[in-house]
Amino acid sequence: MALLRRAAAEPGVALSTALALLRGRWYLLWSRLRGRRVRAGRQFKVFGSLKVRGPGEVIFGDRVTILGDATPFTYKREARIIIGNDVMMGSARFGCASEISIGDQCILADCSISDTDHHSAQANRRSPDAPVRVLPVKIERNVWVARQAAVLPGCTVGENSVISHGAVVMRSFGPNIVIVGNPAKVAAPIPAGDAAPAGEQAPAAGQPAITASP
């Protein structure tokens, strides 16, 4: 009854949400028909678009909302991209050869997250024998990754932290901090009172936080 009352009070929002739920199911079906290994939990909503590529596995938790044009790409069959519950994302780009894990309640703007360098850093990078760095990436619960930020192979970012606009994360960082710059560094702590309690859902779809930058 509460849902019906809300739909009656805000019919435009209700219609938009219903269409996003249908789009979510359509993108999952379309991806599977093309041989992609993708699955999602309850209330998977796509307001923008979803392009799944590669032989690996992409897993979305419950109540994930995609507002932009998300592109989770995998490069090996054993690769896994795991998106937790209540995650909201814009045009987030993923490049995965091993594992990328996104914790519950994260906000991902138009950012780039990769567990591989794609090409060798050595001078002989055109050689098939040149080593390419591949290391898992872990973004813990309630992390906000702002626009144009990049998280590189082998990095872990602790819960409640903020990766600011344009930051390039090249090493691991702990929880409850604001991360800025290239290369990234700690700018300030996040006051304990501002930390979201476990189980609190992400902001509603369309909230400006997805595109704002600290």
URTA-V23513 format. One record per backbone hydrogen bond with DSSP energy under -0.5 kcal/mol. NH is the residue of the N-H (numbers start at 1). CO is the residue of the C=O. Records with the same first field share a line. If there is no record, write none. Layout:
BEGIN
NH=CO ; CO
END
This chain:
BEGIN
5=1
6=2
7=3
8=4
9=5
10=6
14=10
15=11
16=12
17=13
18=14
19=15
20=16
21=17
22=18
23=19
24=20
25=21
26=22
27=23
28=24
29=25
30=26
31=27
32=28
33=29
34=30
35=32
36=31
37=56
38=36
39=58
41=60 ; 61
44=41
45=43 ; 64
46=20
47=66
48=66
49=68
51=70
52=50
53=72
57=79
58=37
59=81
60=39
61=83 ; 84
63=42
64=61
65=87
66=45
67=65 ; 89
68=89
70=49 ; 68
71=92
73=71 ; 94
74=53
75=96
76=96
79=76
80=98
81=57
82=80 ; 100
83=59 ; 81
84=82 ; 102
86=62
87=84
88=106
89=65
90=108
92=90
93=111
94=71
95=113
96=73
100=80
101=137
102=82
103=101 ; 139
105=85
106=103
107=143
108=88
109=107 ; 145
111=109
112=149
113=93
114=151
115=95
117=133
119=117
125=122
127=124
130=127
135=115
137=99
138=155
139=101
140=138 ; 157
142=104
143=140
144=161
145=107 ; 143
146=144 ; 163
148=110
149=146
150=167
151=112
152=150 ; 169
154=135
155=152
157=138
158=173 ; 174
160=141
161=158
162=177
163=144
164=162 ; 179
166=147
167=164
168=181
169=150 ; 167
170=168
173=156
176=159
178=188
179=162 ; 177
180=185
184=168
185=180
187=178
188=178
190=176
191=189
194=191
195=192
200=197
207=204
210=207
211=208
212=208
END
